[in-house]
Amino acid sequence: MDNNSNRLQSVYPLKGKTIPNRFVAQAMEINTAGTGGSVSDGVIKRYNELAKGGWGIVFIEATSITKTHLARRNGLVLDKTNLGGFKRLVDEFKSINDKCRLLIQLTHSGRQGGAFSNKVKVYDDDQSSIPVVTEPELETIKQQFAEAIELACRAGLDGVDVKACHGYLGGEFLRPLNKRSDIYGGSIENRSRFITDLISVAKEQARDFIVGSRISAFEGIRGGCGTADENEVIEDFTDMFDILDRFVNAGADYINVSGGIPTKTPLLTRPLKNGDFYRISHYRYTKLIKQAFPKVAVIGSTYTTGDEACLSLAQENIKKGYTDFAGFGRQNLADPMFPVKALNRPETIDYCTLCGKCSRLLKADQNIYCQTRHSNNPYL
Ligand SMILES: Cc1cc2nc3c(=O)[nH]c(=O)nc-3n(C[C@H](O)[C@H](O)[C@H](O)COP(=O)(O)O)c2cc1C
């Protein structure tokens, strides 16, 4: 690492806790849970690897708050029946590394439920076979989130991420396209309500519990997040910033900035080789959000995409104040030891090759691992 390495290695105070450095392991589903979404030995192995890697923050992959609406057949579920497994995961992680902050991303799959599962959508559109979720159903879903948040705290996790990105249920509310006529649609206040209510619930947990949300700043669809209204397709963040203001007022400690909807605009979410434009777009979104909300911790995405320049790009953006944290997704799958190696022996880093194989496994609903680095799945 160059002589600016202290930027990535510098501590960051968050919620009375010291984050040891600016490396963030973004949530990466490995779709390898045990029966009923329980924590399997493979899942434990995966997070133990990340614990050894010296990350500042690790996000446990998208974890459903219910068994009835799942995006992936072997996705994790945080409910009462699985609490013991999550406690074990946290205990083992913390016994290896008690400095890294371990958060969990909680989600409901919404219209992106797998073919084997149930689907609901937030507002009416041309996906006619999917029912619009009713207001009473939403109250039940919020209750399930509240239970999962409480369980996350009981399991010893340092905080929760209320997932509002990538086209899952939480993100769908935020769109200008959401014209529901009840308290969850139409005005910006109503579109923000589902997430802000959950942020408020999470704030009621332990005083030092870290709470935030991952958003798709721009989704790349007409009327999606990051557009001015339902008829617009180009970037305009006026609406989105108003929403984020409400997240911050509800008590969000951080905003984790992502983009796109993998099923519709996958290159925006996970740029591939030669995807520099998408990567730089992420840097721009993050910079604008950091400028608009200077007091909130901001986490950027798609740092894997910089190849071997990813470390210096992360340094640069942190140094310039464009982001507080650099989030690495595929890189944490390719080499969980990435931060430790970056500090001590950068020549030994296994860089993600952006081959796209992990994304293909995700799409095919198979167990996920880095096929470039391993001939067999190490988590089975
Ligand atoms: C296999 C796979 C699984 C992913 N799982 C999640 C997830 O659970 N939650 C989430 O917010 N994003 C998820 N993502 C998106 C990544 O966190 C990240 O935003 C994306 O890969 C781009 O960042 P990168 O260039 O650092 O990989 C996933 C991506 C891939 C390829």
The ligand as an SDF file (V2000), in Angstrom:
LIG
                    3D

 31 33  0  0  0  0  0  0  0  0999 V2000
  -22.6680  -13.3130   -5.0100 C   0  0  0  0  0  0  0  0  0  0  0  0
  -23.1110  -11.9600   -4.5340 C   0  0  0  0  0  0  0  0  0  0  0  0
  -23.8890  -11.8470   -3.3910 C   0  0  0  0  0  0  0  0  0  0  0  0
  -24.2860  -10.5970   -2.9290 C   0  0  0  0  0  0  0  0  0  0  0  0
  -25.0320  -10.5170   -1.7800 N   0  0  0  0  0  0  0  0  0  0  0  0
  -25.4340   -9.2860   -1.3290 C   0  0  0  0  0  0  0  0  0  0  0  0
  -26.1890   -9.1540   -0.1170 C   0  0  0  0  0  0  0  0  0  0  0  0
  -26.4320  -10.1150    0.5980 O   0  0  0  0  0  0  0  0  0  0  0  0
  -26.5840   -7.9110    0.2280 N   0  0  0  0  0  0  0  0  0  0  0  0
  -26.2570   -6.7930   -0.4930 C   0  0  0  0  0  0  0  0  0  0  0  0
  -26.6430   -5.6860   -0.1240 O   0  0  0  0  0  0  0  0  0  0  0  0
  -25.5220   -6.8900   -1.6130 N   0  0  0  0  0  0  0  0  0  0  0  0
  -25.0870   -8.0960   -2.0340 C   0  0  0  0  0  0  0  0  0  0  0  0
  -24.3000   -8.1810   -3.1490 N   0  0  0  0  0  0  0  0  0  0  0  0
  -23.7500   -6.9480   -3.7400 C   0  0  0  0  0  0  0  0  0  0  0  0
  -22.3650   -6.6710   -3.1330 C   0  0  0  0  0  0  0  0  0  0  0  0
  -22.4630   -6.4100   -1.7420 O   0  0  0  0  0  0  0  0  0  0  0  0
  -21.6740   -5.4670   -3.8020 C   0  0  0  0  0  0  0  0  0  0  0  0
  -22.4750   -4.3230   -3.6610 O   0  0  0  0  0  0  0  0  0  0  0  0
  -21.3900   -5.6960   -5.2900 C   0  0  0  0  0  0  0  0  0  0  0  0
  -20.7550   -6.9460   -5.4820 O   0  0  0  0  0  0  0  0  0  0  0  0
  -20.4960   -4.5910   -5.8730 C   0  0  0  0  0  0  0  0  0  0  0  0
  -19.3630   -4.3560   -5.0670 O   0  0  0  0  0  0  0  0  0  0  0  0
  -17.9210   -4.9950   -5.3870 P   0  0  0  0  0  0  0  0  0  0  0  0
  -17.4560   -4.3930   -6.6870 O   0  0  0  0  0  0  0  0  0  0  0  0
  -17.0570   -4.5990   -4.2370 O   0  0  0  0  0  0  0  0  0  0  0  0
  -18.0980   -6.4670   -5.5050 O   0  0  0  0  0  0  0  0  0  0  0  0
  -23.9050   -9.4250   -3.6350 C   0  0  0  0  0  0  0  0  0  0  0  0
  -23.1280   -9.5500   -4.7940 C   0  0  0  0  0  0  0  0  0  0  0  0
  -22.7330  -10.7860   -5.2450 C   0  0  0  0  0  0  0  0  0  0  0  0
  -21.8730  -10.8770   -6.4690 C   0  0  0  0  0  0  0  0  0  0  0  0
  1  2  1  0
  2  3  1  0
  2 30  2  0
  3  4  2  0
  4  5  1  0
  4 28  1  0
  5  6  2  0
  6  7  1  0
  6 13  1  0
  7  8  2  0
  7  9  1  0
  9 10  1  0
 10 11  2  0
 10 12  1  0
 12 13  2  0
 13 14  1  0
 14 15  1  0
 14 28  1  0
 15 16  1  0
 16 17  1  0
 16 18  1  0
 18 19  1  0
 18 20  1  0
 20 21  1  0
 20 22  1  0
 22 23  1  0
 23 24  1  0
 24 25  2  0
 24 26  1  0
 24 27  1  0
 28 29  2  0
 29 30  1  0
 30 31  1  0
M  END
$$$$
